[in-house]
Amino acid sequence: MLNVYHLTLPTLIGLYFGGGVLAGGIAGALLPIGRHLIGAMFVGFVAALPVMFLMAMAMLPSDEWSSTLPIVGLSSAALLGPLCGGGFWYIKKKYSGFSA
């Protein structure tokens, strides 16, 4: 199943672990910005950018990088980053009792 996406299991596990560390470091560095919903959505986008580009680079053949990589990386980060950032902000607001 992973062969369809040009991935091996060790590559997928490495991308998952490395992407989590990278995105977590970026989100942690930008933590003060994420105190409000719009800021959290922005932090989610910025944290998702390198992860989405790394995933796309791993899945796409290298001859398609110049044409497809910018579109795939930016569009997936623009979709998933703000959704995750806003979702985590909402969960934190709902369950920690802080007021925005």
Steps between C-alpha positions, in 0.01 A plus 500: 500500500781744578669422167224693321625813681872416450541449877647228715392435858829630652470818288143553613589448865798734467289768333232466766749529786716770340197698385352490848822624658539773237138619516502482880814713517353760268168504687683529832713789375188681377292415807431860609342572161260207542306638794215617277319307230649683200847476649456127564389450141807691377731294723338184365567612143864590569561176691338294224705651216825305542318178587278518192797577276698207644206263454446620144871463422492144630189408302564675167762393246787749496433604140158635609634713786538823301146492363296326768680546833419869560130449426467183707706629794333839526145381439519214749660725764239769433220248547625283785710748700227750589249220562733327744615823663144623545388157619770479763419856611133407537579186698733694729237769553222252567685271741747725679261770610694795360313787343600652168 
